[in-house]
Amino acid sequence: MRMRERLYSLVNGDEGEATWCGRVMTVLIVASLVPLCFKDSNPALEAIEYACVVVFILDYLARWVTADLKLGKGALSFVIYPFTPMAIIDLLSILPVFLALNDALRTLRVLRLFRAARAFKLIRYSRSASAISAVFEKQRQALLAVLCFAIAYILVSALVVFNVEPETFNTFFDAVYWAVVSLTTVGYGDLYPSSDVGRAIAMISSLMGVAVVALPSGIITAGMLDELRRDDDEDD
């Protein structure tokens, strides 16, 4: 039992050996992303990949066998842990190496996408990232409401413009893509309405986009300020 508690403190603590463990893991996470900066692989990059993955596997197993100490739900913790957000990220960062052992799967671009997910592992070792994660957790209801509103507006505006200009938008997905680009005020210009009604919809969508983007930004900023104040109070 003492060994498991020590192991739990090592991978989840923030003092002493745990601090050094976090720093080593941060370096390894960054190193594991280096191979993604190159299109072609070579022995050196493969060595970095496999060395990092071995450590990631040990870290994943260590967190899994001490899940009951973290989640506090007894034996059920070992079943719940693999489905927690960070555990899923950990698993996605490991799977590509095993899938790449199959020649038929080696060339899949999705494997590189999974490997890029390792960047999210830094959330666990970054105090700022942890604060942002806490903000999302506490403000999830407000953010979810904004997200639902944005999705609903995107679908409605896409449906309208798709029926107003069927010659411009060949599929409904094209209309949804245009609606997202317009709502976020990005405006790539590869798809755009040409009729007066379509342009009117585009103008409304762009104006709505300013409000939709501003709402979550304000919520996250306010939550982040609260977290920083709370951290300052704890340090004092």
C-alpha positions, 0 to 999 in steps of 0.5 A: 500500500505504501508503494502505491501511495508513493507512486501516486504522490510521484505522478500526481504530487507537486512537491519534491520528487513529483516536481522533477517527475513533472519536469521530466515528463514535460521535456519528454512530451515536447521531445515526442512532438519533434518527429511530427515536424518532419515528413520523413522518419529516420532512426534518430526520430524513431528512437525519440518516439519509442523512448518517449512512448515507453515512458508514457506507457509507464506513466499511464499504468502508474496513474491507472493502478493508483486511480482509486487514490485519485478518484476515491471511488474504490474498485470502481475507480479502475473502471472509471479512470480510462474514460476520464479526459486526461486518461483518454489523451494519454491513451491516444498519445500511446496508440499510434505506435502500436497501430503503426506496427501494421504496415497497412495503417502506418501511412494513415494521417490520423496517426499523426493527429493522435500523436499531436494529441500529446501536446494536450498532456502538457495541461497536466504539468502546466499551472496556467493550463490547469487554471484554464481547465478549471475555468472550463470546468466551473463555467461549463454550463455558460459555455455549453449554452453559448456553444448550443446557441452557436451550433443552432445559429450555424445550422439555421443559417446554413439551411437558409443559405443552402436553399436560397443559393443552391447553385453556389452550395452543392451540398449542405456541408458546404453551407455549414462550412460557409456558416462556420467561417462567416460566424467566426468572421474568418471569411476565407472567400472560397465559398460566398453567396452572390444573391442579394438575399444571400449577402444579407444573410452573410452580413447578419451572420458576420454581425452575430459572429462578433457577439458569439465570439465575444461571449465565451471570451468574456466568460473565460476571461472572468473565470481566469481572473477569479482563478488567479485571485484565488491562487494569490490568496492561497499563496498569501 
